Amino acid sequence: MLRICAVLALLAAVAQPAAAGVGQDIFNNQCASCHSLNGISTPSGPSLKGVVWRKIADRPDFAYSPALKALVGTWTPDRLDAYLKDAQAVAPGTSMFWIMSEREKRRAIIDYLQTVK
């Protein structure tokens, strides 16, 4: 039983960076035109550095839409997943227009964003 737990722990540790690598590629191809990861927001979107578990609409250097300002809480992985799937369903009227229907790609981006602190 101890060996099985050790193997599962090893697989989980290896899978996270692999998914994060895929997420980095997807982020660079589909998100980086509007969002930075350097901690400085662009005119098109807030920096996503440290976004996972950050309070929603909390960056002082970005003018968030009223729709995002009205949301309460933090960007949990599940909430980010829902937002990437259909931003208008989560925050009707948000300026975020891009959506991603493929769950695996959304999860890969979120896994990657969790590594960007």
C-alpha positions in Angstrom: 0.0 0.0 0.0 2.9 2.4 0.8 4.4 1.8 -2.6 1.1 2.6 -4.3 0.8 5.8 -2.4 4.4 6.7 -3.3 3.8 6.0 -7.0 0.6 8.0 -7.0 2.3 11.0 -5.3 5.1 10.8 -7.9 2.6 10.7 -10.8 0.8 13.7 -9.4 4.0 15.6 -9.0 5.0 14.8 -12.6 1.6 15.6 -14.1 1.3 19.1 -12.6 4.4 20.5 -14.4 3.4 18.7 -17.6 0.0 20.2 -17.5 1.5 23.6 -16.6 3.8 23.4 -19.6 0.8 22.8 -21.9 -1.0 25.6 -20.2 1.9 27.9 -20.7 1.8 27.2 -24.5 -2.0 27.8 -24.6 -1.6 31.0 -22.5 1.1 32.4 -24.8 -1.0 31.6 -27.9 -4.4 32.7 -26.7 -4.2 34.9 -23.6 -0.9 36.9 -23.8 -2.2 39.3 -26.4 -4.4 40.9 -23.6 -2.9 39.7 -20.3 0.6 39.9 -18.9 2.2 37.7 -16.2 4.8 40.3 -15.1 2.5 42.0 -12.5 1.8 45.0 -14.7 -1.7 45.2 -16.3 -2.1 46.1 -20.0 -4.8 48.4 -21.3 -6.6 45.2 -22.6 -6.5 43.1 -19.5 -5.2 42.8 -15.9 -2.0 41.0 -15.2 -2.7 37.4 -14.3 0.4 37.0 -12.1 -0.9 35.5 -8.9 -4.5 35.4 -10.1 -5.4 32.1 -8.6 -6.8 32.7 -5.1 -6.6 36.5 -5.7 -9.7 38.7 -4.9 -11.7 39.3 -8.0 -11.2 42.8 -9.6 -8.5 43.6 -7.1 -5.6 45.0 -9.2 -5.4 48.7 -8.7 -3.7 49.2 -12.1 -6.6 48.0 -14.2 -10.1 49.5 -14.9 -12.4 46.5 -14.4 -15.8 46.4 -15.9 -18.8 47.0 -13.5 -19.7 43.3 -14.1 -16.4 42.1 -12.5 -16.5 44.8 -9.8 -19.9 43.4 -8.8 -18.5 39.9 -8.2 -17.6 38.9 -4.6 -14.9 36.4 -3.7 -11.7 35.1 -5.1 -10.5 33.5 -8.3 -10.6 29.8 -7.3 -9.6 27.2 -9.9 -13.3 26.3 -10.3 -14.4 29.9 -10.7 -11.6 30.6 -13.2 -12.7 27.5 -15.1 -16.3 28.7 -15.3 -15.2 32.2 -16.3 -12.9 30.9 -19.1 -15.8 28.6 -20.3 -18.3 31.4 -20.5 -17.3 34.8 -19.0 -20.7 36.3 -19.8 -22.5 33.6 -17.8 -20.3 34.3 -14.7 -20.2 38.1 -15.1 -22.9 39.4 -17.5 -21.6 42.5 -19.2 -17.9 41.8 -18.6 -15.5 43.1 -21.2 -13.9 39.6 -21.5 -15.2 38.3 -24.8 -13.0 35.2 -25.4 -14.2 31.8 -24.3 -12.7 28.3 -24.3 -15.0 25.4 -24.6 -12.4 22.6 -24.2 -12.2 21.7 -20.5 -8.7 20.2 -20.8 -7.3 23.4 -22.2 -9.0 25.5 -19.5 -7.6 23.3 -16.8 -4.1 23.4 -18.3 -4.2 27.2 -18.3 -5.3 27.3 -14.7 -2.6 24.8 -13.7 -0.1 27.0 -15.4 -1.5 30.2 -13.7 -1.1 28.5 -10.3 2.6 28.3 -10.9 2.9 32.1 -11.8 3.2 33.8 -8.4 
